[in-house]
Amino acid sequence: MVVSSPTLFARARGGDRYWKRRRIFSLSAHFFGRKKNCYTVAVRYVSRALRYGVRGRKLKKYDNKQLWDTRLTAGCLELGTNYTNMKVVMDDVGVALDRKVLQNMAIWEPRSFRALASLTKAKEEEMGLNSLSGPSLSGVVTRGML
């Protein structure tokens, strides 16, 4: 639609209604019954479907994160270490791998994952007295004991 003057612009308001309805009908094309054919009904169901789509994408991310954490925890328990300790050690050492890559390594590359677990165990032993789970000394009083 080409508008050459403000007067014609004020008069030419009919095209927007067509495209607005067209957009709603294209989004409701896979619905059944009046949800597909009647504009006023279609608007409600399309907005609802779009809301559920946003919620579904967020839930998908959450579910994937839970699945990856479960797989990593199981892989770490198999090798005698803890996933939270593994994350801390990998941050200290400078290994930047996210949950998705780590769980793929635990499933498809067990030797590499075993190497990361052994790195975690070695680093925990190296920390010694600096760690909370290290050996306790007799006769030493700390603030946590008070």
Secondary structure, 3 states (H helix, E strand, C coil): CCCCCHHHHHHCCCHHHHHHHHHHHHHCCCCCCHHHHCHHHHHHHHHHHHHHHHHHHHHHHHHHHHHHHHHHHHHHHHCCCCHHHHHHHHHHHCCCCCHHHHHHHHHHCHHHHHHHHHHHHHHHHHHHHHCCCCCCCCCCCCHHHC
